[in-house]
Amino acid sequence: MSAPLSRSQRTASASKARGEEGPIEEWPYLDEEVLVASRSSKVCLTCHFFRHHAGVNCIPVLTCQLHQGLLAHGEHLTRRCHRWTEDMARQRGWAPEVA
């Protein structure tokens, strides 16, 4: 007979069942193979897949949901990947991550 699962173990099991990877903080950082320099408004910050989360001690964690990777602080302002895309809401001036 096995011991009951803790809350964190149940959450991890449920995440795996939904096809999610581990905690966001454990995602790998994206490197130069994925991100290229950009001198336009087409940067990670304006991409549909860019997200930020409150990490440990409320330190912001910048992520790309498409690549399931982390962005180093500052790279979201000067880099993008070849799959950059914007959504229709941002074309009308709504960009909550920028605010």
trRosetta pair geometry for C-beta under 8 A, 3 or more apart (Angstrom, degrees):
i j d omega theta_ij theta_ji phi_ij phi_ji
5 9 4.0 -131 -169 95 100 122
5 10 4.9 129 113 -58 125 80
5 13 6.9 -29 -162 -7 164 140
6 9 4.7 94 51 8 75 104
6 10 7.1 -138 95 -6 38 86
7 10 5.7 -54 -149 35 31 111
7 11 6.3 32 153 -19 65 106
8 11 5.6 -51 -145 37 33 113
8 12 6.3 35 154 -19 65 105
9 12 5.7 -52 -146 38 32 111
9 13 6.3 33 154 -19 64 106
10 13 5.7 -55 -147 38 31 112
10 14 6.3 30 154 -19 65 107
11 14 5.8 -55 -147 37 30 110
11 15 6.4 32 153 -21 64 105
12 15 5.7 -52 -147 34 31 113
12 16 6.5 30 155 -16 64 105
12 22 7.4 3 -136 -123 100 74
13 16 5.9 -55 -150 37 31 109
13 17 6.3 33 152 -21 64 107
14 17 5.5 -54 -148 35 33 114
14 18 6.5 26 154 -13 65 106
15 18 5.9 -61 -150 40 31 105
15 20 4.2 -76 -174 71 87 117
15 21 7.8 -44 151 77 115 16
15 22 7.5 100 114 -110 143 30
16 19 7.7 53 -176 -71 32 15
16 20 7.0 -91 -73 60 27 69
21 26 7.7 -144 140 86 104 105
21 27 6.8 92 102 -89 139 88
21 68 5.8 96 13 -175 143 141
22 26 4.5 -26 102 67 124 141
22 27 7.8 -174 72 -58 85 62
23 26 5.0 90 67 3 80 104
24 27 5.7 -27 -165 -6 48 115
24 53 5.6 68 81 47 164 158
24 55 7.5 -119 90 -98 110 91
24 61 5.9 125 123 118 120 146
24 63 5.9 -68 -162 -76 119 148
24 70 7.6 116 165 -80 81 96
25 55 5.7 111 -86 -141 110 110
25 56 6.7 51 -100 -20 154 101
25 61 6.2 -98 -88 -111 72 156
25 70 8.0 44 -137 -78 34 136
27 63 6.7 74 56 -126 157 109
27 68 5.6 -142 -132 157 125 72
27 69 5.4 -173 154 -121 115 31
27 70 5.1 144 89 -32 104 88
28 69 5.6 -39 80 -126 71 93
28 70 6.9 -146 111 21 26 92
29 69 6.4 82 -165 179 16 100
29 70 4.8 -52 -99 74 61 99
29 71 7.4 120 -149 -99 78 15
29 72 6.2 43 -155 -50 127 87
30 34 4.5 -87 -167 71 105 137
30 35 5.3 97 129 -26 117 111
30 64 6.3 31 -39 18 146 135
30 67 5.9 60 -93 110 123 150
30 69 4.1 103 -55 124 90 143
30 70 6.8 -166 -4 70 77 43
30 71 6.1 -13 34 -90 113 64
30 75 7.8 -174 74 126 103 151
30 81 7.6 -82 -175 -67 147 118
31 34 6.3 95 57 21 51 93
31 35 7.0 -157 114 27 18 96
32 35 6.4 -72 -114 66 32 77
32 36 7.5 73 -163 -91 66 52
34 67 5.9 72 -160 -128 148 159
34 69 7.0 89 80 47 170 162
34 81 5.3 -33 167 -107 78 115
35 44 7.4 -26 -123 -54 117 122
35 71 7.7 109 -76 -122 149 94
35 75 6.3 24 165 176 164 123
35 79 4.1 36 176 162 115 133
35 80 6.8 139 -145 68 76 10
35 81 5.8 -65 -93 -72 52 74
36 79 6.4 155 74 -153 27 85
36 80 6.6 -34 59 68 76 62
36 81 7.1 110 11 -115 83 34
36 82 7.3 55 7 -54 126 76
37 78 6.3 -25 -141 153 74 92
37 79 5.9 -56 -100 -100 36 75
38 42 5.5 -116 -171 87 145 80
38 43 5.1 -173 77 -86 130 76
38 78 6.6 166 53 173 71 42
38 79 6.0 124 10 -134 94 22
38 80 4.6 30 -28 11 148 106
40 43 7.4 176 80 -37 58 82
41 46 5.7 30 162 0 82 168
42 46 6.7 -102 -119 73 29 124
42 47 7.9 67 -166 -72 62 85
42 80 5.4 -40 137 -32 80 171
42 84 5.2 98 -178 129 100 157
43 46 5.8 81 56 19 67 96
43 47 7.4 -108 109 -27 35 95
43 76 6.7 102 146 162 104 46
43 77 5.9 24 151 -170 155 22
43 78 6.3 2 -130 -57 133 7
43 79 6.4 82 -147 59 88 27
43 80 5.1 -132 -127 -54 34 102
43 84 7.9 -41 -95 -126 4 141
44 47 5.3 -49 -150 10 39 124
44 50 5.0 124 164 -92 76 125
44 62 7.6 77 130 166 136 122
44 64 6.6 -83 -143 -82 115 104
44 71 5.9 145 150 -110 167 159
44 75 6.9 39 15 123 144 77
44 76 4.1 -97 82 -139 120 66
44 77 7.7 -53 49 -31 93 24
44 79 6.1 16 -19 84 110 74
44 80 5.6 -173 -49 -98 62 63
44 81 7.8 62 -86 -6 90 81
44 84 7.7 -112 -86 -110 44 104
45 50 6.0 175 -122 163 20 172
45 76 4.7 98 -59 151 82 96
45 77 5.8 30 -24 -90 133 53
45 97 6.5 -164 -164 116 70 119
45 98 6.3 90 162 -89 108 87
46 50 7.4 71 42 15 15 144
46 86 6.2 -24 149 -98 92 107
46 90 6.7 135 -166 178 81 151
46 95 6.8 -38 -124 -133 69 144
46 98 7.3 29 -88 -65 70 124
47 50 4.5 108 65 -22 90 102
47 64 7.5 1 94 -124 144 93
47 80 6.6 151 -58 -133 125 100
47 84 5.1 -103 -104 -144 111 78
47 85 6.4 69 -154 52 81 48
47 86 6.9 -105 -126 -81 35 58
48 85 4.9 -34 16 95 122 87
48 86 5.8 150 -45 -140 93 20
48 87 4.4 107 -109 -35 113 94
48 90 7.6 -135 -82 2 74 135
49 64 5.4 42 125 -163 113 71
49 65 4.6 -139 -165 49 85 87
49 66 4.0 -23 -145 -21 163 101
49 67 7.8 97 140 4 145 73
49 83 7.9 24 3 111 147 105
49 85 7.2 70 -15 50 97 92
50 62 7.4 -20 -162 -169 92 90
50 63 7.5 145 -156 82 47 51
50 64 6.4 -30 -95 -101 55 63
50 65 7.8 -128 -55 3 9 88
50 71 7.9 -12 -131 -6 94 151
50 76 6.5 107 -141 -147 131 116
50 97 5.9 -180 111 109 109 176
51 62 7.8 157 86 -157 46 47
51 63 5.0 -21 67 66 91 98
51 64 7.8 157 23 -96 79 17
51 65 5.7 63 -3 -42 122 106
51 97 7.2 -131 -122 -91 32 132
52 60 5.1 -9 -175 -166 118 108
52 61 6.7 152 -159 73 63 46
52 62 5.3 -25 -102 -100 87 61
52 63 7.1 160 -95 17 34 78
52 97 6.1 130 4 -137 106 103
53 60 7.3 134 69 -155 37 58
53 61 4.8 -25 64 60 90 102
53 63 6.5 20 1 -2 108 123
54 58 5.0 -28 -162 -133 108 60
54 59 7.7 114 -163 53 57 29
54 60 6.8 -46 -103 -98 46 51
54 61 7.5 45 135 13 4 91
55 58 7.3 110 61 -157 52 6
55 59 4.8 -42 65 72 107 78
55 60 6.7 73 6 163 98 6
55 61 3.9 100 -53 -37 117 113
56 59 6.3 -6 71 30 61 104
60 73 7.8 99 84 -97 105 109
61 70 6.5 -66 -175 -128 92 108
62 70 6.6 96 77 -167 65 68
62 71 4.1 -64 110 61 113 103
62 72 7.8 -39 58 62 124 9
62 73 6.7 139 2 -89 132 57
62 75 7.9 168 98 62 146 90
62 76 5.2 -110 -174 -47 149 139
63 68 7.7 -8 -174 -144 110 34
63 69 7.0 162 -152 87 70 35
63 70 5.8 -46 -100 -105 69 52
63 71 6.7 -166 -88 4 17 90
64 67 4.5 22 103 38 124 98
64 68 7.3 -77 90 -22 74 14
64 69 5.3 1 49 57 105 81
64 70 7.9 -156 14 -79 79 8
64 71 6.3 96 -29 -45 94 106
64 81 7.3 77 -149 -8 157 133
65 68 6.9 19 -161 -77 33 57
66 81 7.5 -146 86 58 134 146
66 83 6.0 -161 157 103 157 134
67 81 6.8 144 -42 -49 134 165
71 75 5.0 -144 -177 77 95 112
71 76 4.9 87 133 -61 150 93
71 79 7.9 -176 -146 69 114 119
72 75 4.7 77 62 -6 82 123
73 76 7.6 -41 -141 11 35 103
74 77 6.0 -59 -166 30 44 111
74 78 6.9 -3 155 13 74 112
75 78 6.3 -83 -143 54 38 86
75 79 4.7 -20 -177 24 84 127
76 79 7.3 -53 -87 52 17 85
80 84 4.4 3 179 -70 125 135
81 84 6.0 156 63 -48 61 76
86 90 5.1 -109 -173 72 105 130
86 91 6.5 112 129 -54 126 86
87 90 5.6 96 61 8 71 100
87 91 7.7 -128 105 -8 41 89
88 91 5.5 -51 -155 27 42 116
88 92 7.0 29 153 -9 68 104
89 92 6.1 -68 -162 41 36 104
89 94 4.5 -60 163 70 95 117
89 95 7.8 151 115 -71 93 52
90 93 7.5 139 -167 -5 37 5
90 94 6.2 -103 -89 72 41 60
90 95 4.9 58 -122 -78 97 94
95 98 4.1 29 114 15 117 119
95 99 6.9 159 93 -28 69 82
96 99 5.7 -47 -151 19 40 117
